[in-house]
Amino acid sequence: MSEPINDPLLPIPEGAVLLPEDHPPGAARELAIAALRQALAERQLQALPFGPSEVAKDPDRLLMLNDFAIQLVCTGLFHSEVSVDPGPWLKEATAPQLLLAAAVDLDDLVVSFPGVLTASEFVAGAAANGATEGGTITLPLDRFQGGLDRLLTAVELMELNAIPRRALPPPLADRLKASLSSGVVAVLDWLRGRIDDTLSAVGAELQPVTAGAFRSGESAPPVAKEGVAAPLVAMVVLPVAMERQGLRLGRTVGRYEETLRLEVMAMGRASSCYLRFRLLSDLPGSLLPDGLRLVASTADQTFSVTSQTTTSLDLPLPPTAQPVELAISLGDQPPLKLPKPLLLSPDAFP
């Protein structure tokens, strides 16, 4: 996914929905659906059938608005692209009728809806020039037109069968099936500035690789076996909330609760690149709670590190071609697992 435009002077997009200040924080999808419900209420359309009830929590579920099947895709408020999970589009029977884009600011609770594509428009655009990376289809946001008005006009005024479902053409669908079969996040995509939509939905951000990637005084750049600093090629940062109920991906709500910073790094060079994980407090220099455990597992091996009077946990993995599952646990609480395994090919980058 493209880098956000880091400009505090950028205005809020026209027509954006501002959720109430006391609205609970959540993933991008949860905020987008809350904003859609709020927009419907403001237009006195709250009586339109909208569901299913668990749709906000399940990224694989389609929205049903007035019986129209809609796929919701989310990105950052000032991003220029959005990644589309092609899974529903592989078969016509499961394909959506409409594709709705939402641009979300997780911190300020602002949601903009750039527009909607019909199934025919999406399939034609994806087949013509939609970039496919890591099992997703990437589209520029300026391809979406009409904002919420176009969506509501379609679901209110059109007959249900006037917007048919469409499947992706076989050559493109076959390519994507091969990518989707692994069910992993392809770390190589980070090098292209894109983050898997599943991670993006829980607040993951691609951090530019600079000397400042390692906080001053907390950690030095990693050193390879030969004693030479291993190059840091890409890093994704995810917020981890420490709450009374347990650990979860995302930021904390309560003032006395803490957010941790999980860093997932791609390191090294071709034929010997590897993943490195680091967990630390979002407050520089703060001690981690004792007994916090970071565990990385492949089909063959499990690696772990546990906190004991330390400010960070550091877990480098040897190069592997196998998917890596990551989990964080604290005491008797259920472990928090990353939504998908991570895959970094040993020859992923030069």
C-alpha positions, 0 to 999 in steps of 0.5 A: 500500500502506498505511503501516506502523505505526511502533511498536517495541513491537508484538509479533511476530505469533503464529505468525510464522516467524523465519528464522535470523540468518545467513539471507541477506537477500533480497526479500520474496518470497524470504524468504516462500518460505524461511519457508514451506519452514522451516514445512513442515520444522518440521511434518515436511511437507518431503516435500510437492511444492513448486516450481517451483525458480525460483519465489522469483526470479520474481514472476509464477510461481505456487507449486505445493504438493502440486499446488495452484496458489497465488499468493503476495502480500507486504507489510510486517510491520505493514501493513494491506493487500496488493496483488494482481497480477491478471494470473493471475486474468484467465483461469480456465485460469491462475488460482490455486486459493489466494491466500496472504498473507505479511507480511515484515520484511526487516531482522529476517527475520520472516515472518507468514502472515495466512492464505489465500483460496480462488479463489472467496473472492478473486474474490467479494471483489475484485468486491464491494469490492476497491480497484483502483489502478494495475492491482492489487487491494488487499485488507485483510489482515484478510480473510485468515484461518487462517494457515498451518494453513488452507493446509496443511489445504487442500493436505494433506486436500482433493482437487485439484478441490475448490478450483476455479480462478476468473477475475475477472468480465469488467467488472473484468477488462477494467478491469484489462487496460487498466491492465496493458497499459502494464506500468508503475508508476503513480506516482499511486498513491504519493499514495494510500499504495500502492507497486507490489508489484514495487517493494515486493518489493525493499524500496521504501518510501514516505517521508512528505513532510516537511521532513526528506525532504531530509537536512540539508546534502546537498541543498536542495529543488529549485527550479523554473525560475521560482525558486520551490521546486517542491513535493515531492508523493511520494517512494519510496526504494529500497535499492541494494546495491553488491557485488563481483558488481555492483549489485542492488536490496536491502541489502548483506550484507557488512560492507565493502560499501555500500548506496546510496539511490535516491530517486524523487520526484514533483514540481510541480503539475498540468500541469507535474509531473515525476519527479526521481531522486536517488542517494546513499550510505546513509551521510550525507555519503559520496562516491559512487564515481566513474563511477557513472551514473544514466540515465533514458530515455523513447521520445524522450529519454535523460537521464543524470548521472555521479558525479565527487567528489560525494555525490549524483547528481541527475536531474530530468526534464521533464514527460512523459506517456511511461513512464520507464525508470531504470538505474544503472551502474558501470564495466563492470558490467551496468546495474541497471534498475528492474523496471518503467518509471515513469509520472507523468501531467502532470496527476497532482495539483493 
